[in-house]
Amino acid sequence: MKSDVVIVGGGISGLSLAFYSAKAGFKTTLLEKSDSPGGSFNSHRYTGNNTEFWHEMGAHTCYNSYQNLLDIVDACHLTDAIIPREKVPFSLLADKQLKSVFSALNIFEALKSIPNIFSLKKEGLSVREYYSKIVGVNNYKNVLSHFFNAVPSQPTDDFPADMMFKSRPKRKEVLKNYTFKEGVQSVARAIAKSKGINVFTNQEVTGIEVVDGSYAITTKAGVTHSASTLALATPSAVSSRLLQTIEADISGHLGLLKAASVDSVGVVVKKNDLSIKPVAAIISPDDIFFSAVSRDTVPDDNYRGFAFHFRPGESDETKMRRITDVLGITEDKIVHRYAVMNTVPSLRVGHREWLEKMDGMLAGKNLLLTGNYFGGMAIEDCVSRSLSESDRLRNG
């Protein structure tokens, strides 16, 4: 099968790159190893008792500062599907009780430290170095660090502070934070149906070769796709492995990056079986899970859903016991469960220098790399990287 561009990986990075590629007039093929596109855009569906309930297993919300994403949403005619998220709190689980995150802060320490925000620069500092000086060492250690860890579901002390949260221009006519009527995966589905994009699911790529100046991409099913341009939108370790025989230097540079596995378990419970007040997420310091993100931001008449993001290595029995303990229910009250494993990058101070070298190595090549390990892990960072790579493709 011959295309202009073959993209490996159907998460939001691969899909947005496919959107830009097709828009520029390139015949585009996207290969996704799972049975549906989306990656962390995973709005898992449960159908029972003549009702349908979705809840997020990866990305949970979008913001009006995601301008590149919103441009794609507009182009895919999904603007009318944007809905608000209910204002429910993030809660800290301490001593078996749910508390507000801010109530756990030492106000005197915070007031003493917060003036540093006006003079301290994030560049070159880790999350721990920067925020310990903004809220105080103990506030950071006891409260804020756990909130930060919940974002990428891994310890974030050594993350670059300037890549954790970013200030971006906003589209003020759009809700500040929002989701979609059918969850964020509806964006993935809409992009996949765009004109000029051929999406093949259940297509795990096992090998890449260069044949007569073109890339030959072979899948586990034995199908070979050919293209003059190859794009990889997979975790850095996967991209490194696939490029090992054709781009050893780039493969080695990708291999320098670290990543973490996130073991996520979603549960659906009847609304009347839960006594916990509505929450956006439950954060439990030093627990076996980083967060339990709730569907309460989009209330349902019958069900509530939670995605528990666990540290890897726990048994199914241990995870289920912790879920029922946190929710205060017995296991028979769980009407549906679903599990998924995701990979997220572990960024470190000095990443920008890594990125500059990576882009220098890619210059002049018909090889595009996109993903959540370039400019940052936010949805907009992924889309922005795809946009810049598509510009390189067009300007070839």
C-alpha positions in Angstrom: 0.0 0.0 0.0 1.6 3.3 -1.2 1.0 6.6 0.5 2.8 10.0 0.7 2.9 9.8 4.5 2.6 6.8 6.8 2.1 7.7 10.5 2.6 5.1 13.2 0.5 5.8 16.3 -3.1 6.9 16.5 -3.1 9.0 19.7 -3.8 12.7 19.5 -0.2 13.4 18.3 -0.5 11.0 15.4 -4.1 12.0 14.6 -3.3 15.8 14.6 -0.3 15.2 12.4 -2.5 13.1 10.0 -5.0 16.0 10.0 -2.4 18.5 9.0 -0.8 16.2 6.5 -4.1 15.4 4.7 -5.1 19.1 4.8 -1.9 19.9 2.9 -2.9 17.4 0.2 -0.7 14.4 1.1 -2.2 11.0 0.8 -2.0 9.9 4.5 -2.1 6.5 6.2 -2.3 6.1 9.9 -1.5 2.8 11.6 -2.8 2.2 15.2 -2.1 -1.0 17.1 -5.3 -1.0 19.2 -8.8 -1.5 18.0 -9.7 2.3 18.0 -7.8 5.6 17.6 -7.3 8.0 20.4 -4.5 6.7 22.7 -4.9 8.7 25.9 -8.1 10.1 24.4 -9.9 7.1 25.7 -13.6 7.8 26.6 -14.5 4.3 27.6 -18.1 3.3 27.2 -20.3 1.2 29.4 -23.8 0.2 28.2 -26.2 -1.3 30.7 -29.9 -1.1 31.6 -30.7 0.7 28.3 -28.3 3.6 29.1 -24.9 4.5 27.9 -22.2 6.0 30.2 -18.7 7.1 29.2 -15.8 8.0 31.4 -12.3 9.1 30.7 -9.3 6.7 31.1 -6.6 9.1 30.0 -6.9 12.8 29.1 -9.7 14.3 31.2 -10.2 17.9 30.2 -9.4 20.6 27.6 -8.8 24.3 27.9 -9.5 27.4 25.9 -5.8 28.0 25.7 -5.5 24.9 23.4 -5.9 27.0 20.3 -4.4 24.5 17.8 -6.6 21.8 19.1 -9.6 24.1 18.9 -8.8 24.9 15.3 -9.0 21.2 14.5 -12.3 20.9 16.6 -13.7 23.7 14.5 -12.6 22.1 11.2 -14.2 18.8 12.3 -17.5 20.5 13.1 -17.3 19.6 16.8 -17.6 23.0 18.2 -21.3 22.5 19.1 -20.3 19.3 21.0 -18.3 21.3 23.6 -19.8 21.2 27.0 -18.8 22.7 30.4 -17.3 20.7 33.3 -19.1 21.0 36.6 -17.1 22.9 39.3 -16.4 20.1 41.7 -13.3 20.1 44.0 -10.1 18.2 43.9 -9.9 16.3 47.2 -7.0 15.1 49.3 -7.4 11.7 51.0 -5.8 11.9 54.4 -6.6 9.8 57.5 -9.4 8.2 55.5 -11.1 11.5 55.1 -11.5 13.7 52.0 -10.2 17.2 52.5 -9.8 20.2 50.1 -6.3 20.5 48.7 -5.9 24.1 50.0 -7.2 23.3 53.5 -4.1 21.0 53.9 -1.7 23.9 53.2 0.1 25.8 56.0 -1.1 29.3 55.2 1.7 31.1 57.2 4.4 29.2 55.2 2.6 30.0 51.9 2.2 33.7 52.7 5.9 33.9 53.6 7.0 32.2 50.4 4.6 33.3 47.7 6.2 36.7 47.0 9.0 34.7 45.3 6.7 34.2 42.4 7.4 37.7 41.2 11.1 37.3 41.0 11.8 33.6 40.6 12.1 32.2 37.0 11.2 28.7 36.1 13.8 28.2 33.5 16.5 25.7 34.5 14.8 24.7 37.7 13.0 21.5 38.6 9.4 21.4 39.8 10.7 20.7 43.4 13.2 23.6 43.3 10.8 26.1 41.9 7.6 25.3 43.8 9.3 24.7 47.2 10.3 28.4 47.0 6.8 29.5 45.9 4.7 27.7 48.6 7.3 26.7 51.1 9.3 23.4 51.5 6.8 21.7 53.7 3.7 22.8 51.7 5.4 21.5 48.6 6.4 18.2 50.2 3.2 17.5 52.1 0.6 18.8 49.6 1.5 20.3 46.3 3.9 17.6 45.2 1.1 15.0 45.3 -1.1 17.2 43.2 1.7 17.6 40.6 2.4 13.8 40.7 -1.2 13.2 39.9 -1.0 15.0 36.5 1.4 12.6 34.7 0.8 9.8 37.3 4.5 9.6 38.4 6.9 11.5 40.7 7.5 15.0 39.2 10.1 16.4 41.6 12.7 16.4 38.9 10.5 17.6 36.0 11.4 20.9 34.4 9.3 23.5 36.1 8.8 25.5 32.8 7.3 22.4 31.1 4.8 21.4 33.9 2.3 24.2 33.5 2.4 26.8 30.7 0.7 30.1 30.2 -0.8 30.3 26.7 -3.0 32.7 24.8 -6.7 31.9 25.2 -9.7 31.9 23.0 -12.0 33.9 25.2 -15.2 32.9 23.4 -14.6 29.3 24.4 -15.3 27.9 27.8 -12.2 28.1 30.1 -12.2 24.3 30.6 -14.5 21.9 28.9 -15.0 18.4 27.5 -17.3 17.0 24.8 -20.8 15.5 24.8 -19.3 12.0 24.1 -16.0 12.6 25.8 -12.6 13.7 24.4 -12.4 10.6 22.3 -15.0 12.1 20.0 -12.3 14.4 18.8 -10.1 11.4 17.9 -13.0 9.8 16.0 -13.8 12.9 14.1 -10.2 13.4 13.0 -10.0 9.7 11.9 -13.0 10.3 9.6 -11.5 13.4 8.0 -11.1 13.4 4.2 -7.7 12.1 3.0 -6.8 10.1 6.1 -6.8 6.3 5.9 -6.9 4.8 9.4 -6.0 1.1 10.0 -6.5 -0.2 13.5 -5.2 -3.4 15.0 -2.0 -2.8 13.0 1.1 -3.1 15.3 4.2 -2.1 13.4 7.0 -4.6 13.8 9.7 -3.3 11.4 10.8 -0.4 9.1 13.2 -0.5 6.2 14.3 1.8 3.5 13.7 0.3 0.0 14.5 2.3 -3.1 14.4 5.6 -1.3 11.0 4.9 0.4 10.1 3.7 3.8 8.6 0.2 4.0 6.6 -0.3 7.2 5.6 -3.8 8.1 2.9 -4.8 10.5 2.5 -7.8 12.7 -0.3 -9.0 10.4 2.3 -9.1 7.6 1.0 -6.1 5.7 3.6 -3.7 4.2 2.9 0.0 3.7 5.2 2.2 1.6 5.7 6.0 1.8 8.2 8.6 0.9 7.7 10.2 4.4 7.6 8.3 7.7 6.1 9.8 10.9 6.3 8.2 14.3 3.8 9.2 17.0 4.7 6.5 19.5 6.4 6.6 22.9 10.1 7.4 22.6 11.2 3.9 23.5 9.0 2.4 20.7 10.2 5.0 18.2 13.8 4.2 19.2 13.3 0.5 18.6 11.7 1.0 15.2 14.5 3.3 14.0 17.4 1.2 15.3 18.3 -0.3 11.9 17.7 2.7 9.7 18.5 5.7 11.9 20.9 4.5 14.6 21.9 8.0 15.8 18.3 9.2 16.1 17.4 5.9 17.7 20.2 6.3 20.3 19.2 9.9 21.1 15.6 8.8 21.6 16.9 6.1 23.9 18.2 8.7 26.3 14.7 9.6 27.4 12.9 8.0 30.3 9.3 7.1 30.6 6.8 5.7 33.1 4.0 3.2 32.8 0.6 4.1 34.2 -1.7 1.3 35.2 -5.2 2.6 35.0 -8.4 0.9 36.2 -11.8 2.4 35.6 -14.9 1.5 37.6 -18.5 2.4 37.2 -20.9 2.4 40.2 -24.5 3.2 40.5 -25.0 6.7 41.8 -27.1 5.6 44.7 -24.5 3.2 46.0 -21.9 5.9 46.6 -21.9 8.3 49.6 -18.8 10.2 48.5 -19.7 13.8 47.6 -18.9 14.8 43.9 -15.2 15.4 43.3 -13.1 16.1 40.3 -10.4 13.8 41.5 -9.1 12.1 44.7 -5.4 12.5 45.4 -3.9 10.2 48.1 -0.4 11.0 49.2 2.1 8.1 49.2 -0.6 5.7 48.1 -0.5 2.9 45.5 -2.4 5.2 43.2 -1.6 8.7 42.1 -5.2 9.8 41.6 -8.7 8.7 41.1 -10.2 11.0 38.5 -14.0 11.2 38.5 -16.7 11.6 35.9 -18.5 13.9 38.3 -17.5 16.9 36.2 -20.2 15.7 33.8 -23.0 14.5 36.1 -25.1 11.5 35.1 -28.5 10.5 36.5 -27.6 6.9 37.1 -23.9 6.3 37.3 -20.6 7.6 38.6 -17.2 6.6 37.2 -13.7 6.8 38.5 -10.3 6.1 36.8 -7.7 5.0 39.3 -4.2 5.7 38.0 -2.0 3.2 39.9 1.7 2.8 40.3 2.8 -0.2 38.2 3.4 -3.6 39.7 0.3 -4.0 41.9 -1.8 -7.2 41.7 -5.4 -7.0 40.4 -6.6 -8.1 43.9 -4.6 -5.3 45.6 -5.9 -2.7 43.2 -9.5 -3.7 43.6 -9.2 -3.9 47.4 -7.9 -0.3 47.4 -10.6 0.9 45.0 -13.4 -0.4 47.1 -11.8 0.9 50.3 -11.4 4.4 48.9 -15.0 4.5 47.5 -16.5 2.9 50.6 -18.2 0.1 48.8 -18.1 -3.7 48.4 -16.8 -5.2 45.1 -20.3 -6.4 44.1 -21.4 -2.7 43.8 -19.0 -2.2 40.8 -21.2 -2.7 37.8 -18.3 -2.4 35.3 -14.5 -2.3 35.3 -12.0 -1.6 32.6 -8.2 -1.5 32.5 -5.7 0.2 30.3 -1.9 0.7 30.4 -0.4 4.0 29.1 3.2 5.2 28.8 4.0 8.8 29.7 7.4 10.5 29.5 9.6 11.3 32.5 11.0 14.7 31.5 14.0 16.2 33.2 15.8 19.5 33.4 17.9 19.9 30.3 15.2 18.5 28.0 15.2 21.6 25.8 18.9 20.9 25.0 17.9 17.4 24.1 15.1 18.7 21.9 17.4 21.1 20.1 19.8 18.3 19.2 16.9 16.1 18.2 15.6 18.7 15.8 19.0 19.2 14.3 19.3 15.5 13.6 15.9 15.5 11.9 16.7 18.4 9.6 16.5 17.5 5.9 15.1 14.1 6.5 11.7 12.7 5.4 11.2 11.5 9.0 8.8 13.2 11.4 8.6 12.7 15.1 5.8 13.8 17.3 4.4 12.9 20.7 4.1 14.0 24.3 7.9 14.0 24.9 8.8 17.1 23.0 7.4 20.5 24.2 5.4 19.1 27.1 2.8 16.5 28.0 -0.3 18.7 27.6 -2.7 18.0 24.8 -1.8 21.3 23.2 1.9 20.5 23.4 1.2 17.3 21.4 -0.8 19.1 18.7 1.7 22.0 18.5 4.5 19.5 17.8 2.5 17.9 15.1 1.8 21.3 13.5 5.5 22.2 13.5 6.4 18.8 12.0 3.7 19.2 9.3 5.3 22.5 8.5 8.6 20.8 8.0 6.8 18.3 5.7 5.2 21.0 3.6 8.4 23.0 3.3 10.4 19.8 2.7 
